[in-house]
């Protein structure tokens, strides 16, 4: 199956460059471009892309609001936030509203292609450690809550433990080594955690864990 991609960026040269990279791959196809968030929202409804590359700073409607509107709909695509800065407060807000991750505009063509394929498969784009760096920076702006929601009580003790380890940036392989279980077992636990908490992917799990006070705990 060909992955349908929408590119939203107010710079035509950026859109053109990304299109060339993506269309060169046999399993990827750019189905539309947008120069602002409003166009991106309309294009999503018309072309039904699987993945959206969304510039965070655009005229008319910025990438944050466009992401919020796009992900509020049914059968929403995965959204990758494009930014020049890896510590942008808008990046965190985009992750909170459901974006699957972010990609720096100076990333290599290989990284861009890998990012599209990863999020299309439903995997987290970001190294959780990088995500945590954004979250920790956001705490300086007053983010974060410490109360534990009732939904956490639906997790088994092992699932809760896995959530904490995901929040601290451990990969499935590292969690498996820490808990002395198979990687497939960890993958199953992560999937159940996401399902029970109503989260889209690991990136949202890290955000959720930070907001509810899990990130600050030690795992040693």
C-alpha positions as CSV (number, residue, x, y, z in Angstrom):
1,X,0.0,0.0,0.0
2,X,1.2,3.5,-0.9
3,X,1.4,5.9,2.0
4,X,-0.3,9.2,1.1
5,X,1.4,12.3,2.4
6,X,0.3,16.0,2.7
7,X,3.0,18.6,3.0
8,X,2.0,21.8,4.8
9,X,4.6,24.6,4.9
10,X,4.5,28.3,3.9
11,X,7.8,28.1,2.1
12,X,7.4,26.7,-1.4
13,X,11.1,25.7,-1.7
14,X,10.6,23.5,1.5
15,X,7.5,21.9,0.1
16,X,9.3,21.3,-3.3
17,X,12.3,19.7,-1.6
18,X,10.2,17.5,0.6
19,X,8.0,16.4,-2.4
20,X,11.1,15.4,-4.3
21,X,12.4,13.3,-1.4
22,X,9.1,11.6,-0.7
23,X,8.0,11.0,-4.3
24,X,11.3,9.3,-5.0
25,X,10.2,6.4,-2.7
26,X,8.1,3.7,-4.3
27,X,5.9,3.3,-1.3
28,X,5.3,7.0,-0.6
29,X,3.3,9.6,-2.5
30,X,2.6,13.3,-2.0
31,X,-1.1,13.8,-2.6
32,X,-1.3,17.5,-1.8
33,X,0.5,20.6,-0.6
34,X,-0.7,23.5,1.6
35,X,0.8,26.9,2.3
36,X,-1.0,27.5,5.6
37,X,-2.9,25.7,8.3
38,X,-6.3,26.4,6.8
39,X,-5.3,25.0,3.5
40,X,-3.9,21.9,5.3
41,X,-7.1,21.3,7.1
42,X,-9.1,21.6,3.9
43,X,-6.7,19.4,2.0
44,X,-6.9,16.7,4.7
45,X,-10.7,16.5,4.2
46,X,-10.3,16.4,0.5
47,X,-7.3,14.0,-0.1
48,X,-7.4,11.9,3.1
49,X,-3.6,11.6,3.6
50,X,-2.2,9.0,5.9
51,X,0.6,11.3,7.2
52,X,0.8,15.1,7.3
53,X,4.1,17.0,7.5
54,X,3.0,20.1,9.3
55,X,5.1,23.3,9.7
56,X,4.5,24.8,13.1
57,X,4.7,28.4,12.1
58,X,2.4,29.4,9.2
59,X,0.1,32.3,8.3
60,X,-3.7,32.4,8.5
61,X,-3.8,29.3,10.7
62,X,-0.7,28.0,12.5
63,X,0.4,24.4,12.6
64,X,-0.8,23.9,16.2
65,X,-4.4,24.9,15.5
66,X,-4.4,23.0,12.2
67,X,-3.2,19.9,14.0
68,X,-5.8,20.2,16.6
69,X,-8.6,20.5,14.0
70,X,-7.3,17.7,11.8
71,X,-6.9,15.3,14.7
72,X,-10.4,16.1,16.1
73,X,-11.9,14.4,13.0
74,X,-12.7,10.8,12.3
75,X,-10.0,8.6,10.6
76,X,-7.5,11.4,11.3
77,X,-4.0,11.0,9.7
78,X,-0.8,11.0,11.7
79,X,0.8,14.4,12.0
80,X,4.6,15.1,12.1
81,X,5.4,18.6,13.3
82,X,8.1,20.4,11.3
83,X,10.2,22.9,13.1
84,X,13.5,24.8,13.0
85,X,14.0,24.5,16.7
86,X,13.9,21.3,18.8
87,X,12.8,23.2,21.9
88,X,9.8,25.1,20.7
89,X,6.9,25.5,23.1
90,X,4.5,24.9,20.2
91,X,6.0,21.5,19.7
92,X,4.9,20.4,23.1
93,X,1.4,21.7,22.6
94,X,1.2,19.9,19.3
95,X,2.2,16.7,21.0
96,X,-0.4,17.3,23.6
97,X,-3.2,17.6,21.0
98,X,-2.1,14.4,19.3
99,X,0.8,14.9,16.9
100,X,2.9,11.8,16.6
101,X,6.2,13.6,16.9
102,X,8.4,16.3,15.4
103,X,11.1,16.5,12.9
104,X,13.7,19.2,12.5
105,X,13.8,20.8,9.1
106,X,17.5,20.2,8.8
107,X,17.0,16.5,9.1
108,X,18.5,14.3,6.4
109,X,16.3,12.9,3.5
110,X,16.7,9.4,5.1
111,X,15.4,10.7,8.4
112,X,12.4,12.3,6.7
113,X,11.5,9.1,4.8
114,X,12.0,7.0,8.0
115,X,9.8,9.4,10.0
116,X,6.9,9.1,7.5
117,X,7.1,5.3,7.5
118,X,7.3,5.0,11.3
119,X,4.3,7.1,12.1
120,X,2.3,5.5,9.3
121,X,2.8,2.2,11.1
122,X,1.6,3.8,14.3
123,X,5.0,3.9,16.0
124,X,6.4,6.9,17.8
125,X,8.6,9.0,15.7
126,X,10.7,10.4,18.5
127,X,13.3,9.0,20.7
128,X,11.5,9.2,24.0
129,X,14.5,10.9,25.5
130,X,14.2,13.7,23.0
131,X,10.5,14.0,23.8
132,X,11.3,14.3,27.5
133,X,13.7,17.1,26.8
134,X,10.8,19.1,25.3
135,X,8.6,18.2,28.2
136,X,11.1,19.1,30.8
137,X,11.6,22.5,29.0
138,X,7.9,23.0,29.0
139,X,7.8,22.6,32.8
140,X,9.7,25.9,32.9
141,X,6.6,27.5,31.3
142,X,4.3,26.2,34.0
143,X,3.2,22.9,32.5
144,X,2.6,19.6,34.3
145,X,0.1,18.3,36.8
146,X,0.7,15.9,39.6
147,X,-2.7,14.4,40.3
148,X,-3.2,10.8,39.1
149,X,-6.3,10.3,37.0
150,X,-8.7,7.4,37.8
151,X,-7.9,5.7,34.5
152,X,-4.5,4.8,35.9
153,X,-6.2,2.4,38.2
154,X,-7.2,0.3,35.2
155,X,-3.6,-0.6,34.6
156,X,-2.1,-3.7,36.1
157,X,1.0,-3.2,38.3
158,X,3.2,-4.4,35.4
159,X,1.5,-2.1,32.9
160,X,2.0,0.8,35.3
161,X,5.6,-0.1,35.6
162,X,6.0,-0.2,31.8
163,X,4.3,3.2,31.5
164,X,6.8,4.7,33.9
165,X,9.8,3.2,32.0
166,X,8.4,4.5,28.7
167,X,8.1,7.9,30.3
168,X,11.7,7.8,31.3
169,X,12.8,7.2,27.7
170,X,13.5,3.5,27.7
171,X,13.0,1.6,24.5
172,X,11.2,-1.8,24.3
173,X,14.5,-3.6,24.3
174,X,15.7,-1.6,27.4
175,X,12.4,-2.3,29.2
176,X,12.7,-6.0,28.4
177,X,16.2,-6.1,29.8
178,X,15.1,-4.2,32.9
179,X,12.1,-6.4,33.6
180,X,13.8,-9.6,32.3
181,X,11.0,-10.4,29.8
182,X,10.8,-10.8,26.1
183,X,10.6,-7.8,23.8
184,X,7.3,-9.1,22.4
185,X,5.9,-9.1,26.0
186,X,6.9,-5.5,26.4
187,X,5.3,-4.6,23.1
188,X,2.1,-6.2,24.3
189,X,2.1,-4.3,27.6
190,X,2.8,-1.0,25.8
191,X,-0.1,-1.6,23.4
192,X,-2.5,-2.3,26.3
193,X,-1.3,0.8,28.2
194,X,-2.0,2.9,25.1
195,X,-5.4,1.3,24.6
196,X,-6.5,1.7,28.2
197,X,-5.4,5.3,28.5
198,X,-6.8,6.2,25.1
199,X,-3.4,7.3,23.7
200,X,-2.3,7.4,20.1
201,X,1.3,6.3,20.5
202,X,4.4,6.3,22.8
203,X,4.9,10.0,22.3
204,X,1.5,10.7,23.8
205,X,2.3,8.3,26.6
206,X,5.4,10.3,27.6
207,X,3.3,13.5,27.5
208,X,0.6,11.9,29.6
209,X,3.1,10.5,32.1
210,X,4.8,13.9,32.5
211,X,1.5,15.7,33.1
212,X,0.5,13.3,35.8
213,X,3.7,13.3,37.7
214,X,5.3,10.1,36.6
215,X,8.4,11.5,34.9
216,X,10.0,12.9,38.0
217,X,10.3,9.5,39.6
218,X,13.4,7.4,39.6
219,X,13.7,4.1,37.9
220,X,16.8,2.7,39.5
